[in-house]
Amino acid sequence: ASGGNPVTIKPNRKGILTMKRWITGCLALLLALTLGPITTAATYIFRNLLRGEPIFFFSDIRYVIKRNLSQSIILGIIDCAFTALLTYNIVFAYLNGSLFTSGIVMWGNIVLAILYLLMRPYLYTMLVTFELSTFKLFKNALIFAVIGAKRNIPALLGAAVIILLNYLLIGLFLPSGITLPLVITVGAVWYIMIYAAYPKIKEIMIDPYYKSDAGNENSESEAE
């Protein structure tokens, strides 16, 4: 018995793959359900900073998430779906880049991805500022992404520079540099995008409302 071959236990590869897929699916679902509320809270804080309003960090976060919970979750799920779809299309077309049509598809999706990146800050800023349906949020965000190009494109380039610097710093200061995206980069990039988006929303949607309201008050006082 002692001279027999040793027993080898083969790993269950199917079980490992199933576990990895299950974990990946759970993380993707968690991201889809939390991205909207987290981004909504950050947008509300940054918008109030731009307005010069006092910030009460935890109470503001509780207030804005409670007020916009259902719509922010829906927006976050759509956000994740659009981002995943565009990323998949770009990568798939790139890996099949030998075909002429694949190149067209890839660059078309890159243009759509840039347009959607410009829309995102308008989506969440309007969500915390107005009571609009999700369809109107996307419709208005598309319009703002186009008419606000003079502010949006420089902001996007600035965000890209920050991301590039972050990438370089991670390489220089491993492993502590890995914490930069969690502590600084994400917030800095999103603040730049909100900084570009909010003034255009204020100009087009907020200021005319107060001007018309003031005009109505003046006409009423003159009538009296």
N, C-alpha and C positions, 0 to 999 in steps of 0.2 A: 504493500500500500504506500510505503514511503517513497518507492521509486516511481510512482505515477506522475503524470504530467500535472503541473499546477493548474488550478482552476482560475480562469480569467473571466472577469466580469466586463462585458461590453457596455459602454454607456448607451442609454436609451436616447438616441438622437431625436427621434420623433417627439419624445416627451420634452426634451430641452427646447426644441423649436416651438412646440406648443406653448410652453411657459414663456418664452421670449415674446411670442406674438401676443399672449394674454397681457403681459406686463406693458408692452408697447401700446396695445389698445387701451388699457386703463389710463396710462399717462396721456395719450392723445385725447381721451374723453375728459380727463381732468383739465387739460389745457383748454379745450373747447368750452367747458363750462365756467372756467374762472377768468379767461382772458378778457371777456367783455366787462365784467364788474371791476376788475383790477385796472384796466385801461380807463374806464369811466371815472373811477376815483382819482387817478393821476391827472386826467384831463381837467376835472373840476378844480383840483388844487392849483394847477398851473394857470388855468383861466382866471381864477381869483387873484393870483399873483400879478397877472397882467393888468387886471382891473384896479390893482392897488387896494384890494379888500383884505381885512385881517384873516389870517389862517388859523383855524383851530383843527389841527391835523386829524386826530382820531374822531372827533365829533363830526367833522365835515365828511370824512370817509363813510361813517355810518349813515349819515343823512343822505348822501347822494346815491349810495348803493341801495338803500332801502327804497328810495323814491323811484329809481330806475332799474330795479333788479331784473324783472322779467324781460324788458326790452334790451337791457345790456347783455343778458345771456343770449338772446336771439341774435343780437348783432355780433357777439363774440363767436358764435357758432358759424355764422355766415362769413365772418372775417377769416376764421381758420380754414373754412372750406375753399374760399377764393384763393388764399395764399397757397394752400396745398395743391390746388388744381393748377395754378399758374406755374408753381415750382416744378411740378411733375411734367407739365408740357414742355417747359424750357429744357429740363434735363433730358427728357426722352428725345426731343428734337436734336439736341446737341450730340447725343450718343449715336444718332442716326444721321449725322451731318453730311454724309456723302451724297445724300439725295438733295436735289435742288428745292423740292417742296419742303423738306425738313428745315432747311435754312430759312425759308419764308415763314414757316410756322414758329420757329424759334424766335426770330426777330419780332414777329407780330406779338408773341406772348411777352417778350421783353418790354415792348411798348405798352401793352396792357398792364403789366406789372408796375411799371413806373407811374402810369396813370392812377392805378389803384393805391400806390403808396402816397400819391398826392391827395387822394380822396380821404384817406383814413383819418387825418386830424380833423377834417371838417365833419365827418360822420360823428365822432365822439364829442366834438365841441358843440354841435347842434343838439346832440342828445341831452347834454347837461344844461343847455340854455333854453330850449324851446320844447313844446309838446307837439311832436311831429310823428307821423307814422314811419315805420321802417322804410317803406317805399319812398316817401318824400325825403327822408334822410339821404338815401342813395342818389335820388334825382338831383337834389340840391348840391350834394357833395361833388357830383360829376360836373355840374355847372361851375362851381367854385374852383375846382381843380383846373379848369380851362381859363376862366377869366382872371384867376389869381396867379397866373403863371409867373409874373414878374417877381412875386414873393416866394412862390412855391419852389421853383427850380433852384434859386440860390440857397434856400433852406435845405433842400434835399442834398445839394452838393456839400453844404456845411456838415450835415449829418454823416455823409459818406467820408469826409475827412476825419471826423471824430472816430468813426468805426475803424478806419485805416490806422490811425494813431493808437487806438486801443489794441489792434492786432499786433502792432510793433512792440507795444509795451508789454503785452503778454509774453512775447518771445524773450524780451530782455529781463523780465523780473519773474520768471517761473520759480516756484509755483504760485507765489502771492499775486502775480499779475492776473491770474484766472478770476480773481474776485472783482476786477474792474467792471466787467459787464453787469454784474449784479449790483454794484454799489453806485457807479457813476454813469457809465455809458448809456444804458437804456433810458434813464431819466433825462440826461442831457440831450439825447437825440429827440426824445418826445417833446421836451420843452421847446426846442428849436422849431419843431413842426407846428406846435400850438401857437408859438410866437408869430409864425408866418400866417397861420390860418385865422386867428381870432379877429385881427383888425379888418380883414375883408368881410367877415360875417357881420361885424359891428357896422361897417359902412353900408352894407346892402340891406341887412335885415333889422338892425336895432335902431340906428340913427333915424331912418325915415319914419319909424313908428313914433318916436318921441317928438319929431318935428311936426308930424301930422296932429299929434295929440296936443302939442302946444298951440298949433294953428287953430284947432277947434276951440280951445279955451279962450284964445284972443277974440275969435269971432263971437263967442257967446258973451264975453264981457262987453264987446262993442254993441251988441244987440241990446244988452241991458241998459 
